[in-house]
Amino acid sequence: MVKFILTLLITTSFGLFAIQTEFYKSPKTGIINERGTTIQSRFNPPAGYYRKKADTNSFATYLRNIPLKPIGSKVKYYNGAVKAEEVYDAVVNMDLENKDLQQCADAIMRLRAEYFYSHKQYDKITFNFTNGFKANYSEWIKGKRIVVSGNYVSWKQSAEPANTYKMFRNYMDIVMAYAGTLSLSKSLKHKSIQNMTIGDVFIQGGSPGHAEIVVDIAENTKGEKVFLLAQGYMPAQDTQILKNPNNAELSPWYSISLSDPQLTTPQWSFTADELMGWE
């Protein structure tokens, strides 16, 4: 699916950017708890690492408690087809509409928006379109709707003020159609890997570009961190917790350092300086 890019339309073969790697099955090391129903309960930290407590109402706590589908569940595309590449160890239990919209950056924006919606912080639900238009959910609930005409975007009062979950999802559909990795990367700020926190994003803005979100972190007594990554992908598909293709003993946890700044994930590769956080 080609997204509606307001400033430039570029069609590209996504497969040319994919990282081809050998995938490992996670070993029976005690990391995966098959009875776990959330990220926090499904994945134990590796030996010698522990989770630091997060504030109850934080984005970190929200991500750690994202519900997962039962162990062994398959990632499905928006059209119901099963993803052939088993690059994941878990599937996030989040509904997926029959629309080719919820791709990589979209999945991250939805997680962020769902968090704020669940805490009724509606004024914090805001994303920029690729052309720079600021789409605030606070305007949407006033009954305003977004009108796109070529590269010009505006608000128009065309509905009664209301705030239902269905309306929120309709708003997110518009966001996912006109925003992506390029616009999201411009909305985030660069972070050092030493200061990585849950909710940070490894991102390459572009067409297509790619983005993955840090959904959990554990540390050891030396302050060294390991982390879990989630991704959406093209075409639109279930959000998934990724395997670590380079370290079967650590998988699905990852590590990165200044001395080893390359981050290779099953379908993409990043570097340490591509870590970004929310404003």
URLINTA-V602378 format. One record per run of one state. SS is the DSSP state (H for helix, E for strand, L for the rest). FROM is the first residue (numbers start at 1). TO is the last residue. If there is no record, write none. Layout:
ss: (SS & SS)
from: (FROM & FROM)
to: (TO & TO)
//
This chain:
ss: (L & H & L & E & L & E & H & E & L & E & L & H & L & E & L & E & L & E & L & E & L & H & L & H & L & E & L & E & H & L & E & L & E & L & H & L & H & L & E & L & H & L & E & L & E & L & E & L & E & L & E & L & E & L & E & L & E & H & E & L)
from: (1 & 14 & 18 & 32 & 33 & 38 & 39 & 43 & 44 & 50 & 51 & 59 & 65 & 67 & 69 & 76 & 78 & 82 & 83 & 88 & 93 & 104 & 119 & 122 & 125 & 126 & 129 & 134 & 137 & 141 & 144 & 150 & 152 & 158 & 165 & 179 & 181 & 188 & 189 & 191 & 193 & 196 & 201 & 206 & 209 & 220 & 225 & 232 & 237 & 238 & 240 & 243 & 254 & 255 & 262 & 266 & 268 & 272 & 275 & 278)
to: (13 & 17 & 31 & 32 & 37 & 38 & 42 & 43 & 49 & 50 & 58 & 64 & 66 & 68 & 75 & 77 & 81 & 82 & 87 & 92 & 103 & 118 & 121 & 124 & 125 & 128 & 133 & 136 & 140 & 143 & 149 & 151 & 157 & 164 & 178 & 180 & 187 & 188 & 190 & 192 & 195 & 200 & 205 & 208 & 219 & 224 & 231 & 236 & 237 & 239 & 242 & 253 & 254 & 261 & 265 & 267 & 271 & 274 & 277 & 279)
//
